[in-house]
């Protein structure tokens, strides 16, 4: 039996089961009235019927309120039902038992099958149904492998299976709903904190950076520290925005590129999202990172880079231009001959694998410019 009760998930099913319990009690009472005079012990049968009705009322209240939705309660219910079915041996003759359904009716005896299925799933429901029907066959001293004569057995087992599966589905749906609610709350809180950081801390750090550099002297060192913290916070906020949609098939390329911004890198991006398939967006962003690494390593200490993102419907283009020292004609070919193929592998081949292109323009004293272009999904498939 399951040890964890998920009342909220299956409460409607438990309530519906008690409606069935009430109807089965009425049926058992009507059966008792109809056959009481045919029993060997009619007075005892009435006493047991009163016990049946009292126990049913207690269980209905316990299951509706929730405190009875425990393994011990369900096991006790199975024992009570089996014991009342065995009372046939006392209150009725063998011939009567052979000619009639087992007292106090197989319909009422179905209740523990439903309870076990709701509490612990289809396996427990079917197992309980088999126990109930095995008791029925034992009391009647009758069993056959001909399923056409065992319709009640089939119904009992099928009922345990169906209700157990319904309860399992309800629990899974409840768990998924709770997870979605927790995720929505977490996202809302992250957005609130991001707004607070952006509107407060980042702006203050930007102001300190600007004013410190204007004042100069010792304040310039504080300005540099404030600038570093501002960039770190911007990257942190951008990374949080990107991670929020970590399972999405498409991502906004602007979110990835925003993490590249710093004092030496300026970004110019559209005001509207630029969605790309996640693998494509990540590869394109990595290529941009490679280009910016080359600027820092080879363009000179004072070089600045300018990144321009363009959404051209069929294609997406990212241009990376710097104002550094540039590359002399033939230098890349010479580097390739010497085995230095970093640019070719990290940028050109990366874009080629996406069905796109990477074009480099450069000259001594003119800086460098990369134009990285990838087609959208439909064009690549075509």
Residue frames relative to the residue before (quaternion, step in Angstrom):
aa qw qx qy qz dx dy dz
X 1.0000 0.0000 0.0000 0.0000 0.00 0.00 0.00
X 0.5221 -0.6283 0.4686 0.3363 3.59 -1.09 0.63
X 0.3232 -0.7595 0.5362 0.1769 3.56 -1.04 0.73
X 0.6854 0.4361 -0.2868 0.5077 3.58 1.24 -0.20
X 0.2134 -0.7935 0.5609 0.1011 3.56 -0.69 1.05
X 0.1118 -0.7849 0.6083 0.0370 3.54 -0.76 1.06
X 0.1247 -0.8609 0.4897 0.0600 3.53 0.55 1.26
X 0.6572 0.5388 -0.3274 0.4130 3.56 0.86 -0.88
X 0.6726 0.5211 -0.3029 0.4293 3.58 0.99 -0.79
X 0.8196 0.2451 -0.0986 0.5084 3.60 0.88 -0.91
X 0.3123 0.7840 -0.4920 0.2140 3.60 1.23 0.19
X 0.6535 0.4995 -0.3503 0.4481 3.68 0.84 -0.76
X 0.6522 0.5071 -0.3220 0.4624 3.60 1.03 -0.72
X 0.6219 0.5255 -0.3396 0.4708 3.58 1.04 -0.72
X 0.6588 0.4994 -0.3208 0.4623 3.61 0.94 -0.80
X 0.6453 0.5109 -0.3228 0.4674 3.57 0.99 -0.82
X 0.6266 0.5456 -0.3354 0.4440 3.60 1.04 -0.74
X 0.6621 0.5002 -0.3173 0.4590 3.59 1.06 -0.66
X 0.5595 0.5509 -0.3897 0.4812 3.57 1.20 -0.38
X 0.6379 0.5034 -0.3142 0.4908 3.58 1.00 -0.84
X 0.6260 0.5437 -0.3394 0.4442 3.59 0.98 -0.81
X 0.6579 0.5129 -0.3126 0.4543 3.57 0.92 -0.90
X 0.6652 0.4970 -0.3026 0.4679 3.59 0.95 -0.86
X 0.6561 0.5015 -0.3175 0.4661 3.58 1.00 -0.79
X 0.6101 0.5361 -0.3496 0.4670 3.60 1.13 -0.59
X 0.6369 0.5127 -0.3259 0.4747 3.59 0.98 -0.79
X 0.6448 0.5145 -0.3165 0.4684 3.56 1.02 -0.84
X 0.6562 0.5066 -0.3091 0.4661 3.61 0.95 -0.89
X 0.6415 0.5176 -0.3225 0.4654 3.60 1.02 -0.79
X 0.6584 0.4972 -0.3095 0.4728 3.58 0.96 -0.85
X 0.6313 0.5273 -0.3271 0.4652 3.57 1.05 -0.76
X 0.6411 0.5284 -0.3160 0.4582 3.56 1.01 -0.88
X 0.6480 0.5085 -0.3193 0.4686 3.59 0.93 -0.84
X 0.6932 0.5036 -0.2840 0.4303 3.58 0.91 -0.91
X 0.8104 0.3000 -0.1385 0.4839 3.60 0.89 -0.85
X 0.3868 0.7670 -0.4647 0.2149 3.61 1.22 -0.13
X 0.6781 0.5062 -0.3030 0.4383 3.58 0.90 -0.86
X 0.6565 0.5120 -0.3118 0.4578 3.62 1.19 -0.37
X 0.5822 0.6125 -0.3634 0.3921 3.59 1.24 -0.23
X 0.5424 -0.6180 0.4634 0.3302 3.56 -1.21 0.53
X 0.7846 0.1796 -0.0885 0.5868 3.60 1.09 -0.71
X 0.0878 -0.8528 0.5115 0.0585 3.64 0.45 1.12
X 0.6442 0.5229 -0.3387 0.4436 3.60 0.99 -0.75
X 0.6546 0.4945 -0.3069 0.4824 3.56 0.96 -0.88
X 0.6235 0.5469 -0.3403 0.4432 3.56 1.02 -0.76
X 0.6489 0.4994 -0.3221 0.4751 3.59 1.01 -0.77
X 0.6296 0.5257 -0.3374 0.4620 3.59 1.01 -0.74
X 0.6696 0.4825 -0.2972 0.4802 3.56 0.98 -0.86
X 0.6165 0.5366 -0.3454 0.4612 3.58 1.09 -0.65
X 0.6308 0.5155 -0.3299 0.4769 3.57 1.05 -0.77
X 0.6230 0.5257 -0.3326 0.4743 3.56 1.05 -0.78
X 0.6273 0.5473 -0.3262 0.4478 3.57 0.98 -0.88
X 0.6930 0.4725 -0.2882 0.4621 3.58 0.83 -0.95
X 0.6571 0.5151 -0.3159 0.4506 3.59 0.99 -0.81
X 0.6531 0.5051 -0.3044 0.4751 3.56 0.95 -0.91
X 0.6456 0.5276 -0.3223 0.4482 3.57 0.97 -0.86
X 0.6442 0.5167 -0.3237 0.4618 3.59 0.99 -0.78
X 0.6460 0.5170 -0.3193 0.4620 3.58 0.96 -0.89
X 0.6894 0.4774 -0.2901 0.4612 3.58 0.86 -0.93
X 0.6126 0.5449 -0.3586 0.4463 3.59 1.01 -0.69
X 0.6692 0.4857 -0.2958 0.4783 3.58 0.94 -0.89
X 0.6629 0.5224 -0.3089 0.4384 3.58 0.92 -0.94
X 0.7050 0.4574 -0.2745 0.4673 3.58 0.92 -0.86
X 0.6463 0.5021 -0.3333 0.4682 3.60 0.99 -0.70
X 0.6952 0.4608 -0.2754 0.4780 3.58 0.94 -0.88
X 0.5215 -0.6763 0.3855 0.3493 3.57 1.15 -0.51
X 0.6166 0.5844 -0.3725 0.3735 3.61 1.05 -0.55
X 0.6740 0.4951 -0.3070 0.4543 3.60 1.19 -0.31
X 0.5321 0.6376 -0.4115 0.3755 3.58 1.23 -0.03
X 0.4241 0.6699 -0.4710 0.3868 3.52 0.64 1.24
X 0.6482 -0.5401 0.3585 0.3995 3.60 -1.11 0.53
X 0.6479 0.5370 -0.3397 0.4200 3.60 0.90 -0.87
X 0.6491 0.5143 -0.3190 0.4609 3.59 0.98 -0.80
X 0.6781 0.4836 -0.3025 0.4634 3.58 0.86 -0.88
X 0.6359 0.5140 -0.3350 0.4682 3.61 0.95 -0.79
X 0.6487 0.5096 -0.3186 0.4668 3.58 0.97 -0.84
X 0.6325 0.5270 -0.3365 0.4572 3.59 1.01 -0.74
X 0.6306 0.5235 -0.3320 0.4670 3.60 1.00 -0.80
X 0.6522 0.5151 -0.3114 0.4609 3.60 0.93 -0.91
X 0.6605 0.5112 -0.3142 0.4514 3.61 0.90 -0.90
X 0.6699 0.4952 -0.3066 0.4604 3.57 0.88 -0.90
X 0.6518 0.5047 -0.3210 0.4663 3.60 0.92 -0.86
X 0.6495 0.5174 -0.3174 0.4579 3.60 0.98 -0.84
X 0.6690 0.4852 -0.3102 0.4699 3.62 0.92 -0.83
X 0.6343 0.5089 -0.3416 0.4712 3.59 1.05 -0.64
X 0.6477 0.5093 -0.3180 0.4690 3.60 1.05 -0.73
X 0.5547 0.6214 -0.3957 0.3867 3.61 1.16 -0.43
X 0.4325 0.6838 -0.4605 0.3652 3.60 1.27 -0.11
X 0.6309 0.5623 -0.3286 0.4218 3.55 1.04 -0.85
X 0.7078 0.4353 -0.2504 0.4968 3.59 1.23 -0.51
X 0.7798 0.3860 -0.2003 0.4503 3.57 0.73 -1.07
X 0.7889 0.2524 -0.1359 0.5435 3.63 1.14 -0.40
X 0.5371 -0.6080 0.4809 0.3326 3.55 -1.27 0.43
X 0.6468 -0.5123 0.3918 0.4070 3.55 -1.27 0.36
X 0.6479 0.5240 -0.3240 0.4479 3.56 0.98 -0.82
X 0.6460 0.5089 -0.3284 0.4647 3.59 0.97 -0.83
X 0.6474 0.5226 -0.3182 0.4544 3.57 0.97 -0.86
X 0.6518 0.5106 -0.3209 0.4599 3.60 1.03 -0.72
X 0.7390 0.4429 -0.2265 0.4544 3.59 1.03 -0.80
X 0.7706 0.3130 -0.1530 0.5336 3.63 1.20 -0.37
X 0.5961 -0.5242 0.4411 0.4188 3.54 -1.28 0.17
X 0.6242 -0.5720 0.3839 0.3685 3.54 -1.16 0.61
X 0.4087 -0.6719 0.5572 0.2664 3.55 -0.95 0.93
X 0.6575 -0.1805 -0.7306 -0.0364 1.78 -1.98 1.54
X 0.7477 -0.3708 0.1430 0.5320 3.61 0.89 1.09
X 0.4817 -0.6726 0.4891 0.2763 3.54 -1.02 0.87
X 0.5578 0.5921 -0.4037 0.4187 3.60 1.18 -0.41
X 0.6856 0.4550 -0.2923 0.4874 3.59 0.86 -0.90
X 0.6452 0.5390 -0.3227 0.4348 3.59 1.05 -0.72
X 0.5451 0.6218 -0.3947 0.4006 3.61 1.26 -0.16
X 0.5035 0.7012 -0.4090 0.2958 3.62 1.16 -0.48
X 0.6890 0.4579 -0.3289 0.4555 3.67 0.78 -0.77
X 0.5668 0.5749 -0.3874 0.4452 3.61 1.16 -0.51
X 0.6617 0.4970 -0.2958 0.4772 3.56 0.96 -0.91
X 0.6641 0.5159 -0.3108 0.4430 3.59 0.89 -0.93
X 0.6707 0.4961 -0.3041 0.4600 3.59 0.91 -0.91
X 0.6472 0.5167 -0.3202 0.4601 3.58 1.00 -0.80
X 0.6601 0.5029 -0.3095 0.4643 3.60 0.96 -0.82
X 0.7083 0.4668 -0.2732 0.4537 3.57 0.93 -0.83
X 0.8616 0.1628 -0.0120 0.4806 3.57 0.76 -1.05
X 0.6635 -0.5520 0.3115 0.3975 3.59 1.18 0.17
X 0.7674 -0.4270 0.2456 0.4105 3.55 -1.34 0.10
X 0.6282 0.5401 -0.3590 0.4298 3.63 0.96 -0.73
X 0.6722 0.4802 -0.2923 0.4818 3.58 0.90 -0.94
X 0.6378 0.5330 -0.3313 0.4464 3.60 1.01 -0.77
X 0.6827 0.4707 -0.2941 0.4752 3.58 0.88 -0.91
X 0.6353 0.5332 -0.3334 0.4482 3.60 0.98 -0.80
X 0.6567 0.4964 -0.3098 0.4757 3.59 0.98 -0.82
X 0.6224 0.5369 -0.3375 0.4587 3.57 1.02 -0.76
X 0.6498 0.5065 -0.3142 0.4718 3.59 1.01 -0.78
X 0.6255 0.5295 -0.3394 0.4617 3.61 1.04 -0.75
X 0.6610 0.5090 -0.3068 0.4581 3.58 0.91 -0.93
X 0.7126 0.4458 -0.2742 0.4672 3.57 0.86 -0.93
X 0.5923 0.5463 -0.3720 0.4609 3.60 1.11 -0.55
X 0.6283 0.5159 -0.3267 0.4821 3.58 1.06 -0.74
X 0.6325 0.5413 -0.3256 0.4482 3.55 0.98 -0.84
X 0.6841 0.4765 -0.2876 0.4714 3.60 0.90 -0.93
X 0.6414 0.5332 -0.3271 0.4441 3.58 1.03 -0.82
X 0.6526 0.5161 -0.3106 0.4597 3.58 0.98 -0.85
X 0.7387 0.4155 -0.2185 0.4837 3.56 0.98 -0.87
X 0.3186 -0.7644 0.4959 0.2613 3.59 1.30 -0.22
X 0.6163 0.5258 -0.3361 0.4803 3.53 1.03 0.82
X 0.2175 0.7424 -0.6199 0.1317 3.53 -1.00 0.89
X 0.0010 0.7852 -0.6187 0.0240 3.53 -1.09 0.82
X 0.4732 -0.6718 0.4931 0.2857 3.54 -1.13 0.62
X 0.5005 0.6335 -0.4302 0.4039 3.56 1.27 -0.06
X 0.3194 -0.7969 0.4802 0.1798 3.56 -0.24 1.28
X 0.5582 0.6067 -0.4000 0.4004 3.61 1.15 -0.41
X 0.7049 0.4020 -0.2512 0.5277 3.59 1.25 -0.40
X 0.6926 0.4312 -0.2670 0.5129 3.58 1.31 0.05
X 0.1278 0.8313 -0.5302 0.1072 3.58 1.00 0.80
X 0.6266 0.5503 -0.3429 0.4324 3.59 1.03 -0.76
X 0.6239 0.5353 -0.3361 0.4596 3.58 1.04 -0.77
X 0.6602 0.5059 -0.3083 0.4617 3.56 0.90 -0.92
X 0.6558 0.5112 -0.3109 0.4605 3.59 0.94 -0.90
X 0.6545 0.5311 -0.3142 0.4367 3.57 0.93 -0.92
X 0.6932 0.4637 -0.2777 0.4768 3.59 0.85 -0.95
X 0.6522 0.5140 -0.3153 0.4593 3.59 0.97 -0.85
X 0.6263 0.5368 -0.3344 0.4558 3.57 1.04 -0.76
X 0.6489 0.5106 -0.3145 0.4683 3.59 0.97 -0.84
X 0.6505 0.5157 -0.3098 0.4636 3.58 1.02 -0.83
X 0.7034 0.4862 -0.2802 0.4363 3.59 0.77 -1.06
X 0.6975 0.4562 -0.2843 0.4738 3.58 0.84 -0.93
X 0.6232 0.5345 -0.3435 0.4560 3.60 1.03 -0.68
X 0.6584 0.4932 -0.3079 0.4780 3.58 0.98 -0.81
X 0.6311 0.5261 -0.3336 0.4622 3.59 1.02 -0.77
X 0.6552 0.5022 -0.3138 0.4690 3.59 0.97 -0.84
X 0.6471 0.5168 -0.3212 0.4594 3.59 0.99 -0.80
X 0.6412 0.5165 -0.3191 0.4693 3.57 1.00 -0.81
X 0.6425 0.5223 -0.3209 0.4598 3.57 0.99 -0.84
X 0.6584 0.5065 -0.3160 0.4584 3.59 0.95 -0.82
X 0.6619 0.5013 -0.3150 0.4597 3.59 0.93 -0.87
X 0.6497 0.5089 -0.3188 0.4661 3.58 0.97 -0.86
X 0.6385 0.5261 -0.3198 0.4617 3.58 1.02 -0.82
X 0.6651 0.5003 -0.3077 0.4612 3.58 0.93 -0.90
X 0.6547 0.5053 -0.3132 0.4669 3.59 0.97 -0.83
X 0.6372 0.5190 -0.3279 0.4659 3.58 1.03 -0.77
X 0.6592 0.5017 -0.3146 0.4633 3.59 0.92 -0.86
X 0.6411 0.5157 -0.3270 0.4649 3.58 1.02 -0.79
X 0.6462 0.5173 -0.3181 0.4622 3.57 1.00 -0.84
X 0.6427 0.5170 -0.3234 0.4638 3.59 1.01 -0.79
X 0.6580 0.5008 -0.3140 0.4665 3.58 0.93 -0.89
X 0.6485 0.5156 -0.3208 0.4591 3.58 0.99 -0.83
X 0.6485 0.5181 -0.3214 0.4558 3.58 0.96 -0.87
X 0.6481 0.5082 -0.3169 0.4704 3.59 0.99 -0.82
X 0.6589 0.5091 -0.3113 0.4580 3.59 0.96 -0.88
X 0.6460 0.5132 -0.3197 0.4660 3.58 0.99 -0.85
X 0.6507 0.5190 -0.3185 0.4537 3.57 0.93 -0.87
X 0.6622 0.4970 -0.3082 0.4686 3.57 0.99 -0.83
X 0.6374 0.5164 -0.3343 0.4640 3.61 1.01 -0.76
X 0.6437 0.5174 -0.3263 0.4599 3.56 0.99 -0.81
X 0.6383 0.5218 -0.3296 0.4601 3.58 1.01 -0.80
X 0.6746 0.4846 -0.2958 0.4718 3.57 0.92 -0.91
X 0.6288 0.5368 -0.3382 0.4496 3.58 1.03 -0.78
X 0.6492 0.5027 -0.3180 0.4741 3.58 0.98 -0.84
X 0.6527 0.5193 -0.3195 0.4496 3.56 0.96 -0.88
X 0.6655 0.4955 -0.3044 0.4678 3.58 0.94 -0.90
X 0.6849 0.4932 -0.2929 0.4493 3.55 0.90 -0.97
X 0.7405 0.4250 -0.2402 0.4619 3.58 0.83 -0.96
X 0.7553 0.3724 -0.2072 0.4979 3.57 1.16 -0.46
X 0.8042 0.3385 -0.1832 0.4529 3.53 0.13 -1.34
X 0.6858 0.4925 -0.3059 0.4400 3.60 0.79 -0.99
X 0.6643 0.5007 -0.3142 0.4574 3.57 0.92 -0.85
X 0.6346 0.5175 -0.3319 0.4683 3.58 1.02 -0.75
X 0.6586 0.5010 -0.3130 0.4662 3.58 0.93 -0.86
X 0.6320 0.5246 -0.3331 0.4631 3.59 1.01 -0.76
X 0.6512 0.5079 -0.3134 0.4688 3.57 1.01 -0.83
X 0.6416 0.5164 -0.3239 0.4656 3.60 0.97 -0.85
X 0.6343 0.5322 -0.3264 0.4560 3.58 0.99 -0.85
X 0.6869 0.4937 -0.2840 0.4515 3.56 0.84 -1.00
X 0.7085 0.4616 -0.2695 0.4607 3.57 0.80 -1.02
X 0.6338 0.5480 -0.3331 0.4324 3.58 1.03 -0.80
X 0.6768 0.4775 -0.2954 0.4760 3.56 0.99 -0.81
X 0.6152 0.5340 -0.3491 0.4632 3.58 1.11 -0.57
X 0.6731 0.4867 -0.2950 0.4722 3.59 1.00 -0.84
X 0.2418 -0.8022 0.5085 0.1985 3.57 1.01 -0.88
X 0.6771 0.4924 -0.3535 0.4173 3.55 -1.27 -0.21
X 0.8276 -0.1398 0.1355 0.5265 3.55 -1.01 -0.90
X 0.6076 0.5718 -0.3550 0.4219 3.58 1.11 -0.63
X 0.5816 0.5897 -0.3812 0.4109 3.61 1.12 -0.53
X 0.6286 0.5275 -0.3425 0.4575 3.59 1.06 -0.70
X 0.6404 0.5008 -0.3170 0.4885 3.57 1.05 -0.80
X 0.6172 0.5474 -0.3420 0.4499 3.58 1.06 -0.72
X 0.6471 0.5123 -0.3244 0.4622 3.58 0.99 -0.81
X 0.6499 0.5085 -0.3158 0.4683 3.59 0.98 -0.82
X 0.6506 0.5054 -0.3128 0.4728 3.57 0.98 -0.85
X 0.6363 0.5350 -0.3254 0.4506 3.56 1.04 -0.77
X 0.6407 0.5183 -0.3232 0.4651 3.57 1.01 -0.79
X 0.6719 0.4862 -0.3033 0.4692 3.59 0.94 -0.84
X 0.6098 0.5461 -0.3510 0.4547 3.58 1.05 -0.70
X 0.6746 0.4896 -0.2969 0.4659 3.58 0.89 -0.91
X 0.6384 0.5297 -0.3266 0.4530 3.58 1.01 -0.82
X 0.6661 0.4932 -0.3033 0.4702 3.58 0.98 -0.86
X 0.6297 0.5262 -0.3419 0.4579 3.59 0.98 -0.74
X 0.6610 0.4925 -0.3127 0.4719 3.58 0.95 -0.81
X 0.6344 0.5363 -0.3273 0.4503 3.56 1.03 -0.79
X 0.6642 0.4903 -0.3025 0.4763 3.60 0.91 -0.90
X 0.6617 0.5013 -0.3119 0.4621 3.58 0.94 -0.86
X 0.6490 0.5132 -0.3212 0.4607 3.59 1.00 -0.80
X 0.6287 0.5278 -0.3350 0.4625 3.60 1.05 -0.72
X 0.6399 0.5161 -0.3213 0.4701 3.57 1.01 -0.79
X 0.6710 0.4916 -0.3035 0.4647 3.58 0.98 -0.83
X 0.6804 0.5081 -0.2935 0.4391 3.60 0.91 -0.89
X 0.5556 0.6260 -0.3909 0.3828 3.58 1.14 -0.53
X 0.7564 0.3000 -0.1750 0.5543 3.58 1.09 -0.68
X 0.1552 0.8574 -0.4813 0.0953 3.55 1.14 0.68
X 0.7299 0.4029 -0.2492 0.4927 3.61 1.10 -0.52
X 0.4655 0.6939 -0.4458 0.3210 3.61 1.24 0.00
X 0.4984 -0.6522 0.4829 0.3050 3.57 -1.14 0.63
X 0.7715 0.2092 -0.1230 0.5881 3.60 1.14 -0.59
X 0.1132 -0.7847 0.6071 0.0546 3.57 -1.10 0.73
X 0.5081 -0.6143 0.5090 0.3247 3.51 -1.32 0.40
X 0.4185 -0.7348 0.4763 0.2410 3.57 -0.51 1.20
X 0.5756 0.6013 -0.3855 0.3981 3.60 1.08 -0.63
X 0.6294 0.5567 -0.3373 0.4245 3.59 1.04 -0.80
X 0.6644 0.4894 -0.3067 0.4744 3.58 0.98 -0.77
X 0.7014 0.4769 -0.2856 0.4461 3.57 0.82 -0.99
X 0.5624 0.6200 -0.3901 0.3836 3.60 1.11 -0.59
X 0.6307 0.5479 -0.3378 0.4335 3.59 1.12 -0.57
X 0.6079 0.5717 -0.3488 0.4265 3.61 1.25 -0.25
X 0.5195 0.6702 -0.4101 0.3358 3.60 1.21 -0.30
X 0.2263 0.7290 -0.6362 0.1125 3.54 -1.11 0.80
X 0.7831 -0.3391 0.2180 0.4735 3.59 -1.25 -0.22
X 0.7421 0.3987 -0.2196 0.4921 3.58 1.10 -0.64
X 0.7250 0.3742 -0.2193 0.5351 3.59 1.24 -0.19
X 0.1099 -0.7777 0.6179 0.0345 3.56 -0.80 1.11
X 0.2121 -0.7902 0.5680 0.0891 3.56 -0.98 0.89
X 0.0390 -0.7560 0.6528 0.0278 3.52 -1.15 0.74
X 0.0902 0.8246 -0.5423 0.1333 3.57 -0.39 1.26
X 0.6133 -0.5532 0.4031 0.3940 3.61 -1.18 0.45
X 0.5528 -0.6155 0.4508 0.3352 3.54 -1.24 0.46
X 0.7099 0.4080 -0.2455 0.5190 3.59 1.20 -0.47
X 0.6468 -0.5413 0.3597 0.3991 3.61 -1.16 0.52
X 0.2069 -0.7344 0.6327 0.1325 3.54 -1.27 0.59
X 0.0900 -0.8483 0.5202 0.0408 3.61 0.21 1.25
X 0.0311 0.7594 -0.6485 0.0427 3.52 -1.11 0.87
X 0.6032 -0.5139 0.4439 0.4183 3.56 -1.23 0.40
X 0.6121 -0.6101 0.3570 0.3545 3.56 -0.92 0.92
X 0.6831 0.4699 -0.3341 0.4482 3.69 0.71 -0.86
X 0.6484 0.5149 -0.3205 0.4601 3.59 1.00 -0.80
X 0.6614 0.5131 -0.3054 0.4538 3.56 0.90 -0.93
X 0.6718 0.4980 -0.3048 0.4558 3.59 0.93 -0.86
X 0.6551 0.4995 -0.3164 0.4704 3.60 0.99 -0.78
X 0.6515 0.5040 -0.3177 0.4697 3.60 0.97 -0.83
X 0.6429 0.5125 -0.3187 0.4716 3.57 0.98 -0.81
X 0.6400 0.5198 -0.3278 0.4613 3.59 1.01 -0.78
X 0.6350 0.5205 -0.3286 0.4668 3.59 1.03 -0.76
X 0.6199 0.5208 -0.3362 0.4810 3.59 1.04 -0.75
X 0.6368 0.5301 -0.3225 0.4576 3.58 0.99 -0.82
X 0.6319 0.5245 -0.3296 0.4658 3.59 1.02 -0.80
X 0.6577 0.5107 -0.3121 0.4573 3.58 0.93 -0.89
X 0.6680 0.4877 -0.3015 0.4744 3.60 0.95 -0.82
X 0.6053 0.5406 -0.3570 0.4626 3.60 1.08 -0.65
X 0.6393 0.5204 -0.3235 0.4645 3.58 1.03 -0.76
X 0.6127 0.5399 -0.3507 0.4585 3.59 1.07 -0.73
X 0.6854 0.4838 -0.2925 0.4588 3.58 0.85 -0.96
X 0.7208 0.4677 -0.2563 0.4428 3.58 0.99 -0.83
X 0.8433 0.2385 -0.0657 0.4771 3.58 0.93 -0.86
X 0.6450 0.5746 -0.3381 0.3735 3.61 1.11 -0.47
X 0.6269 -0.5205 0.3565 0.4572 3.59 1.20 -0.27
X 0.6177 -0.6074 0.3576 0.3488 3.59 -1.09 0.73
X 0.7398 0.4034 -0.2395 0.4823 3.60 1.04 -0.61
X 0.4413 0.7228 -0.4475 0.2874 3.60 1.25 -0.03
X 0.1834 -0.7531 0.6233 0.1030 3.51 -1.16 0.75
X 0.2565 -0.7569 0.5845 0.1404 3.54 -1.18 0.63
X 0.1639 -0.7728 0.6100 0.0611 3.54 -1.14 0.78
X 0.1259 -0.8045 0.5800 0.0201 3.56 -0.61 1.19
X 0.0693 -0.7915 0.6071 -0.0093 3.55 -0.84 1.09
X 0.1401 -0.7855 0.6008 0.0501 3.57 -0.77 1.10
X 0.0269 -0.8009 0.5976 -0.0262 3.56 -0.84 1.04
X 0.1972 -0.7557 0.6166 0.0994 3.55 -0.95 0.97
X 0.0558 -0.8383 0.5414 -0.0308 3.57 -0.31 1.29
X 0.6120 -0.5855 0.3103 0.4317 3.58 1.19 0.73
X 0.8004 0.2389 -0.1394 0.5319 3.62 0.37 -1.19
X 0.7917 0.1559 -0.0692 0.5866 3.58 1.14 -0.57
X 0.2364 -0.7130 0.6362 0.1764 3.51 -1.39 0.29
X 0.0891 -0.8140 0.5740 -0.0003 3.55 -0.78 1.07
X 0.0816 -0.7586 0.6451 0.0421 3.54 -1.05 0.86
X 0.1297 -0.7828 0.6068 0.0462 3.56 -0.78 1.10
X 0.0856 -0.7758 0.6245 0.0277 3.56 -0.94 0.96
X 0.0237 0.8100 -0.5809 0.0768 3.57 -0.43 1.24
X 0.0811 -0.7925 0.6019 0.0561 3.57 -1.03 0.73
X 0.3937 -0.7122 0.5310 0.2362 3.56 -1.26 0.39
X 0.3368 0.7799 -0.4622 0.2545 3.56 1.15 0.68
X 0.7856 -0.3789 0.2518 0.4193 3.51 -1.33 -0.32
X 0.4431 -0.7109 0.4513 0.3077 3.59 1.21 -0.26
X 0.4054 -0.6847 0.5515 0.2504 3.53 -1.38 -0.01
X 0.4594 -0.6955 0.4818 0.2702 3.55 -0.83 0.99
X 0.6083 -0.5641 0.4172 0.3711 3.56 -1.17 0.64
X 0.8085 0.2551 -0.2076 0.4881 3.58 -0.90 0.90
X 0.5016 0.6773 -0.4301 0.3235 3.58 1.21 -0.24
X 0.6528 0.5146 -0.3256 0.4505 3.61 0.97 -0.78
X 0.6419 0.5149 -0.3280 0.4639 3.58 0.98 -0.81
X 0.6413 0.5221 -0.3179 0.4638 3.57 1.03 -0.83
X 0.6501 0.5139 -0.3179 0.4606 3.57 1.01 -0.84
X 0.6328 0.5311 -0.3293 0.4572 3.57 1.04 -0.76
X 0.6541 0.5119 -0.3122 0.4611 3.59 1.01 -0.83
X 0.6815 0.4753 -0.2735 0.4846 3.56 1.16 -0.63
X 0.5984 -0.5991 0.3462 0.4039 3.56 1.30 0.04
X 0.5485 0.5831 -0.4120 0.4353 3.59 1.27 0.12
X 0.1167 0.8284 -0.5315 0.1330 3.55 0.08 1.32
X 0.2027 0.8277 -0.5040 0.1410 3.59 1.16 0.56
X 0.6723 0.4916 -0.3074 0.4603 3.59 0.84 -0.96
X 0.6606 0.5216 -0.3146 0.4388 3.58 0.89 -0.93
X 0.7271 0.4398 -0.2541 0.4619 3.57 0.83 -0.96
X 0.7481 0.4502 -0.2375 0.4258 3.57 0.80 -1.02
X 0.7828 0.2970 -0.1607 0.5226 3.59 1.03 -0.63
X 0.7329 0.4309 -0.2642 0.4555 3.58 0.54 -1.14
X 0.7158 0.4347 -0.2712 0.4744 3.60 0.75 -0.99
X 0.5877 0.5766 -0.3684 0.4317 3.57 1.10 -0.66
X 0.6951 0.4556 -0.2661 0.4883 3.57 0.93 -0.93
X 0.6251 0.5425 -0.3427 0.4444 3.59 1.03 -0.75
X 0.6428 0.5309 -0.3267 0.4453 3.60 1.03 -0.75
X 0.6743 0.4656 -0.2814 0.4993 3.59 1.24 -0.42
X 0.5309 -0.6208 0.4117 0.4041 3.57 1.28 -0.08
X 0.5879 0.5812 -0.3617 0.4310 3.57 1.26 0.30
X 0.4051 -0.6935 0.5386 0.2549 3.52 -1.26 -0.44
X 0.1550 -0.7544 0.6310 0.0930 3.53 -1.32 0.49
X 0.0339 -0.8137 0.5796 -0.0286 3.58 -0.54 1.18
X 0.1730 -0.7938 0.5799 0.0600 3.55 -0.91 1.00
X 0.0518 -0.7623 0.6449 0.0175 3.55 -1.01 0.94
X 0.2085 0.7864 -0.5549 0.1738 3.59 -0.74 1.00
X 0.0689 0.7580 -0.6484 0.0162 3.52 -1.34 0.37
X 0.6426 -0.5290 0.3754 0.4078 3.54 -1.17 0.46
X 0.8333 0.1687 -0.1619 0.5009 3.55 -0.86 1.06
X 0.6806 0.4880 -0.2861 0.4656 3.58 1.27 -0.13
X 0.5072 -0.6421 0.4344 0.3765 3.58 1.23 0.03
X 0.3977 -0.6833 0.5445 0.2801 3.55 -1.30 -0.27
X 0.0796 -0.7790 0.6188 0.0623 3.55 -1.25 0.43
X 0.1546 -0.7593 0.6290 0.0630 3.51 -0.88 1.08
X 0.0894 -0.7560 0.6449 0.0685 3.57 -1.08 0.77
X 0.0720 -0.8167 0.5718 -0.0285 3.55 -0.34 1.32
X 0.0070 -0.8192 0.5706 -0.0575 3.57 -0.64 1.13
X 0.0128 -0.7732 0.6340 0.0044 3.58 -1.01 0.89
X 0.4064 -0.6977 0.5242 0.2707 3.59 -1.02 0.72
X 0.5207 -0.5957 0.4920 0.3632 3.55 -1.20 0.37
X 0.7544 -0.4368 0.2440 0.4248 3.57 -1.30 0.38
X 0.6751 0.5187 -0.3164 0.4184 3.59 0.78 -1.01
X 0.6788 0.4837 -0.3005 0.4636 3.57 0.97 -0.86
X 0.6334 0.5222 -0.3460 0.4544 3.61 1.00 -0.73
X 0.6635 0.5031 -0.3112 0.4581 3.58 0.97 -0.82
X 0.6345 0.5335 -0.3299 0.4517 3.54 1.08 -0.74
